[in-house]
Amino acid sequence: MRIIVYAGTGGVGKTSIAAATALAGARAGRKTLVLTIDPARRLRTALRIGESNEQQRVELDPAAPGELWAAMLDVRATLDTAVRLHGAPKLQQRILRHRIYATIADSLAGMQELMAVERIDQLIRRGFDDLVIDTAPSRHALEFLDKPAAFASFSDSGWVKLIGRTYKFAEATGMMSLSRAAMDLYGQIASILGAELVREVLDFYSIFVAIAEGYSERARKTLKLLRDPNVTEFRVVSTPPKALRDTAFYLSEMDKRGFQPGIFFVNRVWPLEPGRAARPGFAGDVLDWYHDVSDSHQQAVDAVRRDFGARLSRIVSLPEMEHDIDGIDALSMIADRLTP
């Protein structure tokens, strides 16, 4: 299996290039899926897929020897699937209907990042040859892998496990079986949040703890795959005005996390036009302006090659398209330029 992770700031064409990468894989005979964890849903427009957040097969015309699939991250659906796949059968409905479960699934900070890694694990199990991941358009895009790692460490801590298991015992034998220190702590929290809410939280955690521990194990395995250069490649998309800055920033962020840098795309480059014959008047002024911008774009690409070429597998310059990227035909024009 091959995993390709795309990162980049907003407005650089990252989603279109990620979708075109998956399309190129399908044309090469591979079963590919592009997953976007970007809440903006730009992928739906690029591939003209339906409203469902489940993986959908994209029909290709002409047909390709492989398959192209697409999916968008749905936090609640991903968590529901995790409960059904990994929860004890007798507890699944109790978890899914629990009031605290609805709260954490719909509004808990960090769930987008936690469920992104869970969704990647679910898709890996579906047997795709290529998994292309379109991250959120942000300079903090790679942080979607930091929170799952932190959660795994947190849920593995002994005292967290003890909370859930102690509550099960206390409910079965009576709360007075808890130690004096535990009762004092319970009383303090109950005075702030209310005894009923505290009881609900502890009850939920006592039945959810196995899911949390299982998530931690899966997250560690997924993060290990993402750090394996034989499996995963991290690619960055930028535009000429931001190319040098973005290259330096993302290479630094990858180094911090032990990720393997791959191709760097400088997108929306204005191509050089052959010849610079002088033209009088306004037309000549416009042409001179175009050539000045085109020259500056090429200088930006050359600067990236000069300063970072030794650290990147390839640096690819992609031209500005004449129209918006909408549908397979437009993506095909990008896919044609992605292979050497």
C-alpha positions, 0 to 999 in steps of 0.5 A, spaced: 500 500 500 502 507 498 499 513 502 500 520 499 499 526 504 498 533 501 499 539 505 499 546 503 495 553 505 489 555 502 488 557 495 494 553 492 490 548 489 492 542 494 485 539 493 485 539 486 492 536 485 490 530 491 484 528 486 488 528 480 494 524 484 488 519 485 486 519 478 493 518 475 493 512 480 486 509 477 489 510 470 495 506 472 491 500 474 491 501 481 485 502 486 485 509 489 481 513 494 482 520 495 480 522 502 479 530 504 479 532 511 478 539 509 471 541 512 470 546 506 468 540 501 472 542 495 473 535 493 465 534 492 466 540 486 472 537 483 470 530 482 462 532 482 460 526 487 454 526 491 452 528 498 454 522 502 460 522 506 461 515 505 466 513 500 464 513 493 466 510 486 467 515 481 465 513 474 471 514 469 470 516 462 473 513 458 474 507 463 481 506 467 484 499 468 484 501 476 478 504 480 477 511 483 474 512 489 473 519 494 471 520 501 470 526 505 471 526 513 465 525 517 467 525 524 460 522 527 460 517 522 467 515 523 466 514 530 460 511 530 463 506 525 469 505 530 464 503 536 460 498 531 467 495 529 471 495 535 466 495 541 463 489 545 456 487 542 452 488 548 455 495 549 454 498 542 447 501 543 448 503 550 454 507 547 451 510 541 445 512 545 449 515 551 448 523 552 455 524 553 457 520 547 453 525 543 456 531 546 463 528 545 462 526 537 459 533 535 462 538 539 469 536 543 475 539 541 480 535 537 475 530 534 476 532 527 483 530 528 482 524 532 477 521 527 482 523 521 487 518 523 481 513 525 478 514 518 485 512 515 485 506 519 478 504 516 480 505 509 487 502 510 482 496 512 478 496 505 484 494 501 486 500 497 492 500 493 493 508 494 490 512 499 491 520 498 490 524 503 488 532 502 489 535 509 486 542 511 488 548 508 493 551 513 500 551 515 498 547 521 495 542 517 500 536 519 498 537 527 492 533 525 497 527 527 499 530 533 493 530 537 492 522 536 499 521 538 497 525 545 491 522 546 494 515 545 499 517 550 494 520 555 489 514 554 494 509 556 496 512 562 495 508 568 490 513 572 486 514 566 484 506 566 483 506 573 478 511 573 473 507 568 475 501 572 474 503 579 467 506 577 465 500 574 467 497 581 464 502 585 457 502 581 457 494 582 458 495 590 456 502 592 460 508 591 461 508 599 466 503 597 471 508 594 476 511 598 476 517 602 480 521 598 476 518 592 470 520 595 472 527 597 474 528 589 468 526 587 464 531 591 468 537 589 467 535 582 460 534 583 459 540 587 461 544 580 458 540 575 452 537 578 452 529 581 448 527 575 452 530 570 458 527 573 455 520 574 453 520 567 460 522 565 463 516 569 458 511 567 460 513 559 467 512 560 466 506 564 463 503 558 467 507 553 474 505 556 475 499 551 474 503 545 479 509 547 484 504 548 483 500 542 483 507 538 490 508 541 493 502 539 490 503 532 492 510 532 499 508 534 499 503 528 497 508 523 502 513 525 507 508 524 505 507 517 505 514 516 512 515 518 515 509 514 518 512 508 516 505 504 509 506 505 508 514 506 510 520 502 508 527 504 507 532 499 507 540 499 503 544 494 504 552 494 504 558 489 510 562 487 509 568 491 509 563 497 514 557 495 520 559 498 517 560 505 512 554 505 518 549 503 522 552 509 516 551 513 513 544 511 520 541 511 521 544 518 515 541 520 516 534 517 523 534 520 520 535 527 515 529 526 520 524 523 516 524 516 519 523 509 518 529 505 517 528 497 514 532 491 514 539 492 509 542 487 509 550 485 502 551 482 499 556 478 505 558 475 504 563 469 508 560 463 513 563 459 511 565 452 516 564 447 519 571 444 518 578 447 516 582 441 515 589 443 508 592 442 505 599 442 500 602 447 496 598 452 497 591 449 505 592 450 504 594 457 499 588 458 504 583 455 510 586 459 506 586 465 505 578 464 512 577 462 514 580 469 510 576 473 512 570 469 519 571 470 518 572 477 514 565 478 520 562 474 525 565 479 521 562 485 521 555 482 529 556 481 530 558 488 526 552 491 530 548 486 537 551 489 535 552 496 531 545 497 532 541 491 537 536 495 532 534 500 526 533 496 525 527 491 522 532 486 520 539 485 514 540 480 512 546 476 504 546 474 502 552 470 496 556 471 489 553 468 485 557 464 479 555 468 476 552 474 478 545 476 471 542 475 470 535 473 474 529 471 476 532 464 479 538 468 483 533 473 485 529 467 489 535 465 493 536 472 494 528 472 497 528 465 503 533 468 504 529 475 508 523 472 515 524 470 
